[in-house]
Amino acid sequence: TRLAVRTLKGVMTAVVGESWSLTEVLPSIEWHAPRPIAKGKAEEIRQALKEEAQKPVIAIDPYGAGKELAAIGRLVLIADEIGEDDLAKQLRSRLADLLSPWLSGANVDPLRYDETFGGVVSANGIANPGADFGGGYYNDHHFHYGYMIYAAAVVCKGDHAWMTKWADAVLNLVRDIANPSDSDPLYPQMRHKDWFVGHSWASGLFPLASGRNQESVSEAINAWYAVSLFGVATSDARLRDLGRMLLATELRAALTYWQIDDE
């Protein structure tokens, strides 16, 4: 139609139809960058990797701990890529030992299932809206759990026994933030994703004067990348492609709404 309205997101044009089909080019990136390590840098990277191998993990909240666990996961993948097999095995084992208490509820701030809104929340967060960055009231779940899912994917890549034991627990984190089903009795469908605009929303149950928000599109991208990697690690093609679709739309929305180019 000729009906068009100027909005903050650009000109919106009315379209008449019974269905809306989107076509996305899905990202192909998996564990490593598509380009090799620059010549002459491998030894420098190897030395830095060994210096970072004992990187401490001190945070007790899901967000802080998730970032620290994901950082170790990144070190594992670097070790894999440069052929430091013994160090990769050591780091992966350490990561598995650090991640398992979060999945079993044996850590200081254990994760719990909230029956009211159907989601995974921390004990501190559900008791105090201001704790854990509001995660108990559904703020930023894709940021928080994206890091943990990434770390779990890295462990699963090289530890089949750990994957067999903990994959179902990790899938609860996936379902909390990226559940594709509208008939799941435990989790809502796509808690954070806005398919109309392409990007996600981060704010949970907190009212905000300026409306919904997402202050960290990069962490949303990391979350969907992590979902895709977990699908790769567990040989689940549908989960892999779900993550790729979430990632593709988040990237396109980020380039459209977050980046300002010359045009």
ABEGO torsion letter per residue (X at the ends): XABBBBBAAEBBBBBBEABBBBBBBBBABBABBABBBBBGAAAAAAAAAAAAAABBBABABAAAAAAAAAAAAAAAAAAAAAGBAAAAAAAAAAAAAAAAAAAAGABABBBBBBAAAGBBBBAAAAABAABGGGAAAGBGAAAAAAAAAAAAAAAAAABAAAAAAAAAAAAAAAAAAABABAABAABBBGAABBAAAGBBBABBABBBAAEBBBABAAAAAAAAAAAAAAAAAAGBAAAAAAAAAAAAAAAAAAAAAABBBAX
